[in-house]
Amino acid sequence: MSTAARPERASARLSARTVALYAIGSLGTGGYATLPGLVLTYFLTDNLGVAALAAGLIVTAAKIWDVVIDPLIGAASDRQYAKTGSRRGFMVVGALTLPLFFALTFAVPPSWGPTAGAICVLLAFLATATSFSLFQVPYVALPAELTSGYDERTRLLGWRVVVLTAAILLFGAGGPELRSAGSDPAAGYLLMGVVAGITIGVGMLIASRTADAAAHRPDDGERRQLTAPAGIREQYAAGVRTLRRSQPFRALLGTFLLQALATGTMLAAAQYVATWVLRSEDAVTLVFLALVGPALIATPVWTVVARRIGKERAFAIASILFTAAAASLVLAAWMPGTWMYGAIGFAGIAYAGLQSLPMAMLPDVISHDERISGRGQAGTFTGVWTAGETVGFALGATAVSLTLAATGYVSTVAGVTAQQPDAAIMGIVLSFSLLPALLMVASMLTLRRYRLRRADIDA
C-alpha cells in the first residue's frame, strides 16, 4: 500500500475519535511527568529521611536509565512497525505494567530506614521508568504517521496538551490530597501511588488504540524500505545519525531539552516553595493550579496564534513570556506572599505554548527528514527526543537537590519538624525563579537556529 493511499496519513482532517483517543494518552504522560517530579524528592527527604543530595541522585539515576533505553525502544518500535505496520505492542505492555511499579515506588515505609528505603525506591522507579518508555516513545512517534498536515498536527497536539494540562491539574492537585487522606504519611503515599498508577495505566491503554489509526500493512516493497537497525550498537548509531543529518531536529531538541530543564527545576522546587516560602505544605496545590490552570484556556489560543504567524514564532513568544514570569518570582526571597500566584499564573499561560508547540513541530521535523532518508524512522527520532526530555527533567530535580545540599537544607523523617536556615530558603527561591529564567534564555538562543517554516512542510 502506498503512502498516498492511506487516508489518515494525508493532510485531510483527522477524525474526532482519532484526536480524542490520542489526547487521552496524556492522562498517563501528564501523571507520570507530574507526580514523581512534584513529590518524589520530597518523599525521600521528608518522609524516609534520605539526605537531599542522595535523593537527587536517586531520581537522576532513574532518569539516566531512561536515556539509555529510550533510543533502543525507539529503534525496536521502528522494527515492529516495519514488520507489522503498527507500534501498538510496546504501548500495551507499558500500560499494563506501569501501575504496579508506580505503586511500589511510594510503598516504602519510613521504618525501613533511609538506606534500605532509598534502594527500594530506586529499583521500583527504574521499573516504572522502563514501563513508561515502552509506551511514550512510540506514542510520540504517532503524529508524524497520523497526518502530514502542518496545521492538523498543531490541532492534534493542541488537544493532547489540553488533556495534558487537565492531567497535570488532576495529579498535581489530587496527588497531595490523596497523600493527606491516608491515616498516616506512609499510608497516604501508598494510597496516592496505587490510585495514580491505575489512572495512568488506564489512560495509556486507551491511547494505545490510536496506533490502529496510524497502522497499515506494508507490502514487500515497503518492507524493504522500512528497515530498522538491529543490534544495540547500530540502534544507538541510528540515533546519532538522525542528529547529524537533521539540523532542525538538533535545534528543536536542544531548545526542548533546556526548557524541560527549566520547567523540571520549577516542578521539583514547587513543594519546597509551598512548605518553606509560603509556609504551608498544602499550598503546593494552589501553586499547581496557578501554573497549569491557565493552560486549559491558553492552549487553543496558542493553536490559533501558530496558524497565523507560524509555530516557531509562537514558540518564541511563549518562551519570552515564561522567562519574564519566572524571573519576577525572585522577589519572593524578600516579599513572599499571595502575589506569587499571579506571577505563576502568567507563567502558566506561556507554559501552554511551551508544551503544545514543540510537540507539534517534531512531526514536521520527522516528515522533513523522510524526504532524505525515507519513512519508518519516526521511532528513532522520538527515542532520542524522549531521552533528551528525560535528561532535562532529571537534571531539574538534580539542580534543586544540589542547591538544597549547598545551602544547608535539613532533611527529616515524617512527623519531625525542622527549622531551615535562611540560605536554604534563598536556594529554594532561586531554584524556582532565577535558574529557570536563565535556562529559558539559553533555550531561545538554540531556537533561533530552527529554520523550518510552513512552506518547507507543505512543499
CORPEHU-V494577 format. One record per helix or strand. SS is the DSSP state (H for helix, E for strand). FROM is the first residue (numbers start at 0). TO is the last residue. Records with the same first field share a line. If there is no record, write none. Layout:
# CORPEHU-V494577
SS: FROM-TO + FROM-TO
This chain:
# CORPEHU-V494577
H: 2-4 + 6-8 + 15-45 + 51-83 + 87-104 + 109-111 + 113-145 + 149-180 + 184-206 + 209-213 + 219-224 + 231-244 + 246-276 + 282-291 + 294-308 + 310-332 + 338-372 + 377-405 + 421-431 + 433-446 + 453-457
E: 47-47 + 412-412
